[in-house]
């Protein structure tokens, strides 16, 4: 979970408006992988490639917009999940083009240079279990502000029910999971904050970005160490949630414990195992 890795390899467990923003201003926050910003072809042509196993990577650049979207073969092999991802791709592209046209028209109306809007999504496998596929994603957009806006996303695909679920759907309540992991999450978050800031967080401080946050309000993803069960809980914290933009993402990986198991809904408990 990551600045940089963004917990997309959990399996290894892993603006203000500006008239003429510069190319540098579009860059993702420090620590975020370059893939989180659109990786486009040099020409103004669209390209799509499918690798073995039905992985998909789409990249397109025009004077109006830049767009990139990809997902792995493990997702492409599941027809219903592939259909959902393809629909998401189409929606994100349509929204981007509509917004870009409005932005271009507004820039022209006000006599500003237009900087192409941009969007990217990169889905990766967190873990692939017999009954579940867990994915995480880096999403990124640029709509003419001072910098692009990155955020994390995730999903778990229930292979038995053949449907998409959110990780939190597998727990009795968001509050139950939060209570089970909050103490170790806050300790790990403060340790990472101290490493990034070069000084410890002052406990009891009410300053912005010093207090702990509710882990269940960030993106929760599920990982595995035994390839049979979910044994790890990942929390992906977006910029501005636990620190300023310059600190990038925070990622915290925690083991499934007996306390976590108690928060799992009974019908999903067999999919989890506490780390010994």
C-alpha positions in Angstrom: 0.0 0.0 0.0 1.9 3.1 -1.0 3.3 6.4 -1.7 4.9 4.9 -4.8 3.7 1.3 -4.4 0.2 2.3 -3.4 -0.3 -1.1 -1.9 -1.1 -2.3 -5.4 1.3 -5.1 -4.6 -0.5 -6.0 -1.4 0.0 -9.5 -2.4 3.6 -9.1 -1.4 2.4 -7.8 1.9 1.2 -4.9 -0.9 -7.2 23.2 -7.5 -7.2 26.1 -7.3 -7.9 27.2 -10.9 -4.9 28.3 -13.0 -5.2 29.9 -16.4 -2.1 28.3 -17.8 -0.8 25.4 -15.6 2.6 24.1 -16.7 3.3 20.5 -17.6 5.3 20.2 -14.4 2.1 21.3 -12.5 0.4 18.2 -13.8 2.8 15.8 -12.1 1.4 13.4 -9.4 2.5 14.0 -5.8 5.9 12.9 -4.6 6.1 9.1 -4.0 3.3 8.3 -6.5 4.3 6.0 -9.3 4.7 7.6 -12.7 2.0 5.2 -14.0 -0.5 7.1 -11.9 -0.3 10.0 -14.4 -1.3 9.2 -17.9 1.4 7.4 -19.9 0.5 8.4 -23.5 1.7 7.8 -27.0 3.7 10.6 -28.5 1.3 11.0 -31.4 -2.3 12.1 -31.2 -3.6 8.7 -32.0 -5.4 6.1 -29.9 -3.9 2.7 -29.1 -5.2 -0.3 -27.3 -3.4 -3.5 -26.5 -4.5 -6.8 -25.1 -1.9 -9.1 -23.7 -2.2 -12.9 -23.1 -5.0 -13.7 -20.7 -7.2 -10.7 -21.8 -5.3 -8.0 -20.0 -6.1 -4.6 -21.5 -4.2 -1.4 -21.8 -5.7 1.6 -23.6 -3.8 4.9 -24.2 -5.0 7.9 -26.2 -3.8 11.4 -26.7 -5.5 14.2 -28.6 -5.3 18.0 -28.6 -8.4 17.9 -26.3 -7.5 15.2 -23.8 -5.2 12.4 -22.6 -6.7 9.1 -21.5 -5.2 5.8 -20.2 -6.9 2.8 -18.6 -5.6 -0.7 -17.9 -6.5 -3.9 -16.1 -4.7 -7.2 -15.6 -5.4 -10.6 -17.2 -6.8 -12.0 -14.0 -9.6 -9.5 -14.3 -10.0 -9.9 -18.0 -10.5 -13.6 -17.6 -13.7 -13.1 -15.6 -16.4 -12.0 -18.1 -18.7 -10.2 -15.7 -15.8 -8.3 -14.1 -14.4 -7.5 -17.5 -17.7 -6.1 -18.6 -17.8 -3.9 -15.5 -14.3 -2.6 -16.1 -15.0 -2.0 -19.8 -18.1 0.0 -18.8 -16.1 2.0 -16.2 -13.5 2.7 -18.9 -16.2 4.0 -21.3 -17.8 6.1 -18.6 -14.6 7.7 -17.4 -13.6 8.5 -21.0 -17.0 10.0 -21.8 -16.9 12.1 -18.7 -13.3 13.2 -19.5 -14.3 14.3 -23.0 -17.4 16.2 -21.9 -15.4 18.0 -19.2 -12.5 18.7 -21.6 -14.9 20.3 -24.2 -16.3 22.5 -21.5 -12.9 23.5 -20.3 -11.6 24.2 -23.8 -14.7 26.4 -24.5 -14.3 28.3 -21.2 -10.6 28.9 -21.9 -11.3 30.2 -25.3 -14.1 32.4 -24.0 -11.8 34.0 -21.4 -8.7 34.2 -23.7 -6.7 31.6 -21.9 -4.5 28.9 -23.4 -6.2 25.5 -23.1 -4.2 22.7 -21.4 -5.6 19.2 -22.3 -7.5 17.5 -19.6 -6.2 14.1 -18.5 -7.3 10.9 -16.8 -5.8 7.5 -16.0 -6.7 4.4 -14.1 -4.5 1.4 -13.5 -5.9 -1.7 -11.9 -3.6 -4.3 -10.4 -4.0 -7.6 -8.6 -3.7 -7.5 -4.9 -4.4 -11.2 -4.5 -6.1 -13.9 -6.5 -7.7 -16.5 -4.2 -9.8 -19.6 -5.2 -13.0 -17.8 -4.5 -12.0 -14.1 -4.7 -10.0 -11.6 -6.8 -8.9 -8.5 -5.0 -7.8 -5.5 -7.0 -6.6 -2.0 -6.2 -6.3 0.9 -8.5 -4.5 4.2 -9.0 -6.8 6.8 -10.5 -5.6 10.3 -11.6 -7.2 13.3 -13.2 -6.1 16.7 -14.4 -8.8 19.3 -15.1 -6.8 22.5 -15.4 -5.9 23.1 -11.8 -2.6 23.7 -10.2 -1.9 19.9 -10.2 -3.5 16.6 -10.9 -5.7 14.8 -8.4 -4.7 11.2 -7.5 -6.8 8.8 -5.5 -7.0 5.1 -4.7 -9.7 2.6 -5.4 -10.3 -1.0 -4.8 -12.7 -3.9 -5.2 -13.1 -7.6 -4.5 -14.7 -9.9 -7.0 -16.8 -12.7 -5.5 -16.2 -15.5 -7.9 -18.9 -17.7 -6.3 -21.6 -15.0 -6.6 -20.0 -13.6 -9.8 -20.4 -10.1 -8.6 -18.3 -7.1 -7.5 -18.1 -6.2 -3.8 -16.4 -3.5 -1.8 -14.0 -4.8 0.8 -16.2 -3.2 3.6 -19.1 -5.3 2.4 -17.5 -8.3 3.9 -17.6 -6.8 7.4 -20.6 -6.4 9.8 -20.2 -2.6 9.8 -17.6 0.0 8.9 -17.4 0.9 12.5 -16.7 -2.7 13.5 -13.7 -2.9 11.2 -12.5 0.5 12.3 -12.6 -0.5 16.0 -10.7 -3.7 15.3 -7.8 -2.0 13.5 -7.7 1.6 14.6 -5.0 1.4 17.3 -2.4 -0.4 15.2 -3.4 1.7 12.1 -2.8 5.0 14.0 0.6 3.8 15.3 1.7 2.7 11.8 0.4 6.0 10.3 2.2 8.1 12.8 5.4 6.2 12.2 5.2 6.9 8.5 4.3 10.5 9.1 7.4 10.9 11.3 9.6 9.3 8.6 8.3 11.7 6.0 8.4 14.8 8.1 11.7 14.1 9.9 10.2 14.5 13.3 7.7 12.6 15.5 4.0 13.4 15.5 3.1 15.2 18.7 0.5 13.0 20.4 -2.5 14.9 21.6 -1.8 17.6 19.0 -4.9 19.1 17.3 -3.0 20.5 14.4 -4.2 19.6 11.0 -2.6 16.3 9.8 -1.4 15.4 13.3 -4.6 13.7 14.5 -5.3 10.1 13.5 -8.1 9.4 11.0 -10.7 6.7 10.7 -9.1 3.9 8.6 -12.5 2.7 7.4 -13.1 6.1 5.8 -10.1 5.5 3.4 -9.8 2.8 0.7 -9.7 -0.6 2.3 -8.3 -3.5 0.3 -7.8 -7.2 1.2 -4.6 -9.1 0.7 -3.2 -12.6 1.4 -0.1 -14.3 2.5 -1.3 -17.9 2.0 -3.0 -17.6 -1.3 -6.1 -19.3 0.2 -7.5 -16.7 2.6 -7.6 -13.0 3.2 -4.9 -12.5 5.9 -4.1 -8.8 5.5 -6.0 -5.6 5.6 -4.7 -2.7 3.5 -5.6 0.9 4.0 -4.8 3.4 1.2 -4.9 6.9 2.4 -5.2 9.6 -0.3 -3.2 12.9 -0.3 -4.9 15.5 2.0 -6.5 12.8 4.2 -3.6 12.3 6.6 -1.0 14.8 5.4 -0.5 17.6 2.9 -0.4 17.0 -0.8 3.4 17.0 -0.9 3.4 13.9 1.4 1.5 11.9 -1.2 -0.2 8.6 -0.3 0.0 6.8 2.9 -0.4 3.0 2.9 -0.8 0.9 6.0 -0.8 -2.9 6.0 -2.2 -4.8 9.0 -2.6 -8.5 9.7 -6.0 -10.1 10.1 -6.3 -10.8 13.9 -9.0 -12.4 16.0 -10.4 -9.0 16.6 -10.7 -8.5 12.8 -12.3 -11.9 12.4 -15.0 -10.9 14.8 -15.9 -8.0 12.6 -16.3 -10.2 9.5 -19.8 -11.1 8.4 -20.5 -14.8 9.3 -21.1 -15.7 5.6 -17.6 -14.5 4.6 -15.7 -15.7 7.6 -14.3 -18.8 5.8 -12.6 -16.5 3.4 -10.4 -15.0 6.2 -7.7 -16.4 8.4 -5.9 -14.8 11.3 -2.1 -14.5 10.9 -0.3 -16.8 13.3 
